[in-house]
């Protein structure tokens, strides 16, 4: 079963703080993309609304969240992981 991760940004953090960590987040994400564990990822269209990603399974989603520099640096206020039944798969 696939898993979806929702990130809610920490409103107390500035864009400069996010951008300082972004290169490490991007490199970490690239490793997951290469492994095929991430099926889709990105920020929502309206700034400040957070982001989401779709993973091949819950274990992969949890591993990503636990290692993500955005989470480790406190830039994410809330993480929600939900298992998802992809009806198109």
MIDODREN-160729 format. One record per residue (C-alpha): residue in one letter; x, y, z. Coordinates in steps of 0.1 Angstrom, whole numbers, plus 5000, padded with zeros to 4 digits. Example, Ala and Ser with C-alpha at 12.3 -4.5 7.8 and 13.67 -1.06 7.14 Angstrom:
<code:A; xx:5123; yy:4955; zz:5078>
<code:S; xx:5137; yy:4989; zz:5071>
end
This chain:
<code:X; xx:5000; yy:5000; zz:5000>
<code:X; xx:5013; yy:5034; zz:4991>
<code:X; xx:5017; yy:5062; zz:5016>
<code:X; xx:5012; yy:5100; zz:5014>
<code:X; xx:5032; yy:5125; zz:5035>
<code:X; xx:5018; yy:5159; zz:5042>
<code:X; xx:5041; yy:5186; zz:5056>
<code:X; xx:5029; yy:5218; zz:5073>
<code:X; xx:5055; yy:5245; zz:5074>
<code:X; xx:5065; yy:5261; zz:5107>
<code:X; xx:5051; yy:5296; zz:5104>
<code:X; xx:5078; yy:5309; zz:5128>
<code:X; xx:5105; yy:5301; zz:5102>
<code:X; xx:5115; yy:5324; zz:5074>
<code:X; xx:5120; yy:5317; zz:5038>
<code:X; xx:5157; yy:5324; zz:5043>
<code:X; xx:5158; yy:5296; zz:5069>
<code:X; xx:5142; yy:5272; zz:5044>
<code:X; xx:5165; yy:5282; zz:5016>
<code:X; xx:5196; yy:5277; zz:5039>
<code:X; xx:5185; yy:5240; zz:5044>
<code:X; xx:5171; yy:5234; zz:5009>
<code:X; xx:5203; yy:5221; zz:4993>
<code:X; xx:5206; yy:5194; zz:5019>
<code:X; xx:5168; yy:5186; zz:5016>
<code:X; xx:5171; yy:5184; zz:4978>
<code:X; xx:5202; yy:5161; zz:4980>
<code:X; xx:5184; yy:5138; zz:5005>
<code:X; xx:5153; yy:5138; zz:4983>
<code:X; xx:5173; yy:5129; zz:4952>
<code:X; xx:5186; yy:5097; zz:4968>
<code:X; xx:5150; yy:5086; zz:4974>
<code:X; xx:5140; yy:5095; zz:4939>
<code:X; xx:5168; yy:5074; zz:4925>
<code:X; xx:5158; yy:5045; zz:4946>
<code:X; xx:5123; yy:5046; zz:4932>
<code:X; xx:5108; yy:5050; zz:4967>
<code:X; xx:5092; yy:5084; zz:4959>
<code:X; xx:5065; yy:5085; zz:4933>
<code:X; xx:5058; yy:5123; zz:4935>
<code:X; xx:5067; yy:5152; zz:4956>
<code:X; xx:5063; yy:5190; zz:4958>
<code:X; xx:5050; yy:5221; zz:4975>
<code:X; xx:5015; yy:5232; zz:4972>
<code:X; xx:5008; yy:5261; zz:4948>
<code:X; xx:5001; yy:5287; zz:4975>
<code:X; xx:5032; yy:5296; zz:4995>
<code:X; xx:5031; yy:5286; zz:5031>
<code:X; xx:5005; yy:5258; zz:5026>
<code:X; xx:5031; yy:5231; zz:5029>
<code:X; xx:5040; yy:5201; zz:5007>
<code:X; xx:5032; yy:5165; zz:5001>
<code:X; xx:5048; yy:5134; zz:4987>
<code:X; xx:5037; yy:5099; zz:4976>
<code:X; xx:5059; yy:5069; zz:4985>
<code:X; xx:5058; yy:5033; zz:4975>
<code:X; xx:5050; yy:5023; zz:5011>
<code:X; xx:5047; yy:5035; zz:5047>
<code:X; xx:5082; yy:5024; zz:5057>
<code:X; xx:5097; yy:5045; zz:5029>
<code:X; xx:5076; yy:5075; zz:5039>
<code:X; xx:5087; yy:5072; zz:5075>
<code:X; xx:5124; yy:5068; zz:5066>
<code:X; xx:5122; yy:5099; zz:5044>
<code:X; xx:5106; yy:5120; zz:5072>
<code:X; xx:5130; yy:5108; zz:5098>
<code:X; xx:5160; yy:5118; zz:5077>
<code:X; xx:5147; yy:5149; zz:5060>
<code:X; xx:5168; yy:5180; zz:5069>
<code:X; xx:5137; yy:5201; zz:5068>
<code:X; xx:5122; yy:5180; zz:5096>
<code:X; xx:5154; yy:5177; zz:5116>
<code:X; xx:5160; yy:5215; zz:5115>
<code:X; xx:5125; yy:5222; zz:5128>
<code:X; xx:5112; yy:5238; zz:5096>
<code:X; xx:5082; yy:5215; zz:5095>
<code:X; xx:5056; yy:5221; zz:5122>
<code:X; xx:5036; yy:5190; zz:5115>
<code:X; xx:5040; yy:5158; zz:5095>
<code:X; xx:5011; yy:5135; zz:5087>
<code:X; xx:5016; yy:5101; zz:5071>
<code:X; xx:4986; yy:5083; zz:5057>
<code:X; xx:4984; yy:5049; zz:5040>
<code:X; xx:4967; yy:5053; zz:5006>
<code:X; xx:4949; yy:5029; zz:4983>
<code:X; xx:4958; yy:5040; zz:4948>
<code:X; xx:4929; yy:5029; zz:4927>
<code:X; xx:4949; yy:5035; zz:4895>
<code:X; xx:4978; yy:5012; zz:4904>
end
